[in-house]
Amino acid sequence: MNKPLPLHTRALTVSGRQVLTDSEGYLQDLDDWSEDFVVALADQEDLTLTDEHWEVIRFLREYYHEHAVQAQVRTMIGHFRERWGPERGNNRYLHDLFPRGGPQKQGNRLAGLLRTKGEH
């Protein structure tokens, strides 16, 4: 028998199994993150992943694991300006890559990280 999901929880099918997220797609259990999760959530959000998306997602995960906090947009811009140059390493380009809330919302969701402070 299937148990009903807690209020405001959704199930996303990832590689044939159900992964729980909140109503916006943030993981309920951060250990459920996988690259297959990224693909499934991006598909649900109508986002076509490119190498640049993956580079940002990996940066967000590495930064979080190294610093135990999410990267601020200013930190992301500095990092990607150095890697990609000023034409793409800027706030506008990062928001174009992640149109549903920018790199701090959509990027963090895809990277399997928690909401940033102050986010509702």
Backbone as JSON, one array per atom type, in Angstrom:
{
  "sequence": "MNKPLPLHTRALTVSGRQVLTDSEGYLQDLDDWSEDFVVALADQEDLTLTDEHWEVIRFLREYYHEHAVQAQVRTMIGHFRERWGPERGNNRYLHDLFPRGGPQKQGNRLAGLLRTKGEH",
  "N": [[0.84, -1.18, 0.0], [0.58, 2.22, -0.86], [1.89, 4.96, 0.9], [0.5, 8.15, 1.63], [2.07, 11.16, 0.47], [3.87, 13.54, 2.48], [2.43, 16.78, 3.13], [3.01, 19.25, 0.69], [5.08, 17.92, -0.55], [6.74, 16.38, -3.25], [7.12, 13.7, -5.56], [9.74, 12.67, -7.57], [10.57, 10.85, -10.37], [13.46, 9.08, -10.63], [15.74, 7.38, -12.37], [14.04, 5.13, -12.27], [13.19, 5.05, -9.63], [11.52, 6.6, -6.83], [12.18, 9.86, -5.81], [12.08, 12.13, -3.22], [11.04, 15.51, -3.17], [10.68, 18.96, -2.16], [7.9, 21.23, -2.67], [8.99, 22.92, -4.57], [11.03, 21.57, -5.76], [13.4, 21.13, -4.39], [15.6, 18.84, -2.86], [14.46, 16.5, -0.42], [16.04, 14.77, 1.0], [19.35, 15.14, 1.02], [21.18, 13.21, 0.33], [20.03, 11.85, -1.73], [20.82, 12.95, -4.08], [21.99, 12.79, -7.43], [23.58, 12.52, -10.65], [21.66, 11.64, -12.36], [19.39, 12.57, -11.07], [19.68, 15.32, -11.53], [19.29, 15.4, -14.31], [16.64, 14.46, -14.49], [15.2, 16.41, -12.99], [15.88, 18.74, -14.4], [14.67, 18.14, -16.83], [12.0, 18.13, -16.02], [11.78, 20.82, -15.44], [11.96, 21.94, -17.91], [14.53, 22.51, -18.92], [17.29, 22.48, -20.93], [20.18, 20.82, -20.58], [23.55, 21.89, -20.72], [27.13, 21.75, -21.26], [28.03, 23.94, -19.83], [26.02, 24.31, -17.89], [26.43, 21.98, -16.38], [29.0, 22.52, -15.46], [28.56, 24.71, -13.77], [26.82, 23.5, -11.9], [28.49, 21.51, -10.8], [30.46, 23.17, -9.71], [28.91, 24.51, -7.74], [28.28, 22.36, -6.03], [30.85, 21.5, -5.24], [31.82, 23.83, -4.01], [30.01, 24.07, -1.87], [30.59, 21.7, -0.45], [33.19, 22.22, 0.29], [33.05, 24.62, 1.77], [30.79, 24.51, 3.37], [28.57, 26.12, 3.03], [26.27, 27.65, 0.73], [27.39, 28.97, -2.39], [27.66, 32.45, -2.9], [26.12, 34.64, -5.29], [27.89, 36.6, -6.17], [30.35, 35.35, -5.7], [30.14, 33.22, -7.51], [30.06, 34.66, -9.92], [32.62, 35.85, -9.95], [34.22, 33.53, -10.08], [33.38, 32.31, -12.53], [33.8, 34.38, -14.33], [36.53, 34.44, -14.39], [37.01, 31.9, -15.49], [35.45, 31.78, -17.87], [35.58, 34.28, -19.02], [34.64, 37.82, -19.36], [32.38, 38.1, -21.02], [30.66, 35.91, -20.66], [30.93, 35.29, -18.01], [29.16, 36.54, -16.03], [26.44, 38.09, -14.18], [24.04, 38.28, -15.68], [24.37, 36.34, -17.73], [24.6, 33.98, -16.21], [22.05, 33.93, -15.1], [20.6, 33.66, -17.44], [21.34, 31.07, -18.1], [20.13, 29.66, -16.04], [17.08, 30.06, -15.9], [14.92, 29.87, -14.14], [14.91, 31.31, -11.52], [17.58, 31.8, -11.35], [21.13, 31.11, -10.73], [21.33, 30.75, -7.98], [18.9, 29.79, -7.06], [17.61, 27.91, -9.01], [19.99, 26.69, -9.83], [21.06, 25.75, -7.36], [18.98, 23.99, -6.64], [19.22, 22.03, -8.66], [21.79, 21.2, -8.11], [21.39, 19.82, -5.84], [21.3, 21.06, -3.39], [20.36, 22.89, -0.4], [17.72, 25.33, 0.09], [18.63, 28.78, -0.18], [19.43, 31.08, 2.49], [16.71, 33.04, 3.6], [15.15, 32.52, 1.43], [11.94, 31.74, 0.23]],
  "CA": [[0.0, 0.0, 0.0], [1.34, 3.46, -0.92], [1.57, 5.97, 1.89], [0.41, 9.49, 1.04], [3.24, 11.99, 0.7], [3.61, 14.67, 3.36], [1.97, 17.99, 2.47], [4.04, 20.04, -0.01], [6.17, 17.06, -1.01], [6.51, 15.76, -4.55], [8.01, 12.6, -5.9], [10.33, 12.76, -8.9], [11.1, 9.55, -10.74], [14.87, 9.16, -11.01], [16.26, 6.03, -12.64], [13.08, 4.12, -11.87], [12.79, 5.11, -8.21], [10.95, 7.87, -6.42], [13.0, 10.74, -4.98], [11.2, 13.16, -2.67], [11.45, 16.91, -3.16], [9.61, 19.84, -1.68], [7.03, 21.68, -3.76], [9.77, 23.64, -5.59], [12.02, 20.68, -6.36], [14.58, 20.93, -3.54], [15.63, 17.5, -2.29], [14.15, 16.29, 0.99], [17.22, 14.09, 1.55], [20.45, 15.54, 0.14], [21.87, 12.01, -0.12], [19.36, 11.35, -2.93], [21.34, 13.63, -5.27], [22.79, 12.07, -8.42], [23.5, 13.18, -11.95], [20.35, 11.28, -12.91], [18.44, 13.51, -10.47], [19.83, 16.57, -12.26], [18.66, 15.22, -15.62], [15.18, 14.34, -14.29], [14.66, 17.7, -12.56], [16.03, 19.67, -15.53], [13.62, 17.78, -17.78], [10.74, 18.61, -15.44], [11.8, 22.29, -15.49], [12.15, 22.31, -19.32], [15.87, 23.07, -19.06], [18.2, 21.64, -21.69], [21.48, 20.92, -19.94], [24.74, 22.03, -21.55], [28.36, 21.61, -20.48], [28.11, 25.07, -18.9], [25.15, 24.0, -16.75], [27.11, 20.99, -15.55], [30.14, 23.18, -14.81], [28.02, 25.49, -12.65], [26.3, 22.56, -10.9], [29.64, 20.92, -10.11], [31.06, 24.24, -8.9], [28.06, 24.72, -6.58], [28.45, 21.23, -5.12], [32.21, 21.53, -4.68], [31.91, 24.97, -3.1], [29.27, 23.71, -0.67], [31.32, 20.68, 0.31], [34.42, 22.81, 0.83], [32.79, 25.74, 2.68], [29.58, 24.21, 4.17], [27.53, 27.1, 2.72], [26.1, 27.84, -0.7], [28.13, 30.08, -2.98], [26.91, 33.64, -3.23], [26.18, 34.96, -6.71], [29.13, 37.35, -6.37], [31.42, 34.35, -5.77], [29.97, 32.53, -8.79], [30.45, 35.57, -11.01], [34.09, 35.93, -9.94], [34.78, 32.26, -10.54], [33.11, 32.07, -13.95], [34.44, 35.43, -15.12], [37.91, 33.98, -14.56], [37.02, 30.71, -16.36], [34.78, 31.98, -19.15], [35.74, 35.65, -19.5], [33.55, 38.74, -18.96], [31.19, 37.97, -21.87], [29.77, 34.89, -20.1], [31.1, 35.22, -16.56], [28.46, 37.67, -15.43], [25.15, 37.79, -13.58], [23.02, 38.1, -16.71], [24.58, 35.06, -18.4], [24.26, 32.92, -15.26], [20.59, 33.89, -15.01], [20.11, 33.1, -18.7], [21.54, 29.61, -18.02], [19.18, 29.13, -15.05], [16.02, 31.06, -15.97], [13.93, 29.74, -13.06], [15.45, 31.72, -10.23], [19.02, 32.05, -11.42], [21.99, 30.05, -10.24], [21.16, 30.49, -6.56], [17.7, 28.98, -6.83], [17.56, 26.74, -9.89], [21.29, 26.03, -9.76], [21.14, 25.01, -6.1], [18.04, 22.85, -6.71], [19.82, 21.0, -9.5], [23.0, 20.72, -7.43], [20.99, 19.04, -4.68], [21.58, 21.82, -2.18], [19.21, 23.46, 0.27], [17.38, 26.72, -0.23], [19.51, 29.76, 0.46], [18.77, 31.81, 3.58], [15.78, 34.06, 3.19], [14.33, 32.08, 0.3], [10.66, 31.18, 0.69]],
  "C": [[0.89, 1.24, 0.0], [0.9, 4.41, 0.16], [1.43, 7.3, 1.19], [1.67, 10.29, 1.38], [2.89, 13.09, 1.68], [3.19, 15.89, 2.53], [3.16, 18.74, 1.88], [5.25, 19.21, -0.42], [5.77, 16.47, -2.35], [7.49, 14.63, -4.73], [8.45, 12.78, -7.34], [10.91, 11.39, -9.21], [12.5, 9.72, -11.3], [15.38, 7.74, -11.16], [15.33, 4.94, -12.09], [12.68, 4.12, -10.41], [12.31, 6.51, -7.88], [11.91, 8.61, -5.48], [12.1, 11.88, -4.52], [11.85, 14.53, -2.72], [10.35, 17.71, -2.49], [8.83, 20.34, -2.89], [7.78, 22.43, -4.86], [10.86, 22.79, -6.22], [13.31, 20.52, -5.57], [14.49, 19.55, -2.88], [15.23, 17.5, -0.82], [15.34, 15.65, 1.7], [18.37, 14.35, 0.58], [21.26, 14.34, -0.37], [21.22, 11.39, -1.36], [19.9, 12.0, -4.21], [22.15, 12.66, -6.13], [22.71, 12.86, -9.72], [22.19, 12.83, -12.64], [19.25, 12.17, -12.33], [18.48, 14.83, -11.23], [19.08, 16.49, -13.6], [17.14, 15.19, -15.47], [14.57, 15.69, -13.91], [14.77, 18.73, -13.69], [14.95, 19.4, -16.57], [12.27, 18.31, -17.3], [10.65, 20.13, -15.55], [12.03, 22.81, -16.91], [13.48, 23.02, -19.55], [16.74, 22.06, -19.81], [19.61, 21.85, -21.15], [22.61, 20.97, -20.97], [25.96, 21.78, -20.66], [28.49, 22.75, -19.47], [27.21, 24.85, -17.68], [25.86, 23.04, -15.8], [28.29, 21.62, -14.82], [29.67, 23.99, -13.6], [27.53, 24.56, -11.54], [27.45, 21.93, -10.12], [30.34, 21.94, -9.23], [30.24, 24.44, -7.62], [28.23, 23.59, -5.56], [29.81, 21.26, -4.46], [32.37, 22.67, -3.67], [31.2, 24.64, -1.78], [30.04, 22.7, 0.18], [32.6, 21.24, 0.93], [34.15, 23.84, 1.92], [31.59, 25.55, 3.6], [28.51, 25.3, 4.07], [27.42, 27.18, 1.2], [26.91, 29.04, -1.17], [27.2, 31.26, -3.23], [27.07, 33.93, -4.72], [27.48, 35.7, -7.02], [30.32, 36.4, -6.51], [31.36, 33.59, -7.09], [30.45, 33.4, -9.94], [31.96, 35.67, -11.09], [34.72, 34.67, -10.5], [34.59, 32.09, -12.05], [33.64, 33.18, -14.85], [35.89, 35.02, -15.4], [37.98, 32.81, -15.54], [36.52, 31.01, -17.77], [35.01, 33.35, -19.77], [34.52, 36.5, -19.18], [32.28, 38.61, -19.79], [30.17, 36.99, -21.29], [29.87, 34.81, -18.58], [30.47, 36.41, -15.88], [27.07, 37.24, -14.96], [24.08, 37.49, -14.64], [23.15, 36.72, -17.38], [24.21, 33.9, -17.48], [22.73, 32.8, -15.11], [19.96, 33.39, -16.31], [20.26, 31.57, -18.7], [20.47, 28.97, -17.13], [18.0, 30.1, -14.93], [14.96, 30.96, -14.86], [14.56, 30.03, -11.7], [16.95, 31.92, -10.22], [19.83, 30.91, -10.81], [21.8, 29.76, -8.75], [19.91, 29.69, -6.25], [17.74, 27.72, -7.7], [18.88, 25.99, -9.86], [21.43, 25.18, -8.51], [20.18, 23.82, -6.08], [18.69, 21.7, -7.49], [21.06, 20.4, -8.85], [22.67, 19.92, -6.18], [21.29, 19.73, -3.37], [20.28, 22.4, -1.62], [18.89, 24.85, -0.27], [18.4, 27.64, 0.45], [18.74, 30.48, 1.53], [17.87, 32.89, 3.0], [14.9, 33.67, 2.02], [13.07, 31.42, 0.84], [10.23, 30.07, -0.22]]
}
